């Protein structure tokens, strides 16, 4: 059985998120748009129904999230 990380890396979600244009001023941006959407989508799929719950979920699972994106500034 393939490793779950390999499956997600090869999933079309990641290239789609990586290709999004970010209209924000890059000099004022700490969190890349792809990281924000990735956290929100995975959080929603895992049952998070509020932003505070998504944030707590992301902090708890940060090592897992970093397999896919650097999350250089954390959650």
HELIX and SHEET records of a PDB file:
HELIX    1   1 UNK A    4  UNK A    9  1                                   6    
HELIX    2   2 UNK A   12  UNK A   18  1                                   7    
HELIX    3   3 UNK A   26  UNK A   28  5                                   3    
HELIX    4   4 UNK A   33  UNK A   45  1                                  13    
HELIX    5   5 UNK A   51  UNK A   60  1                                  10    
HELIX    6   6 UNK A   62  UNK A   65  1                                   4    
END                                                                             
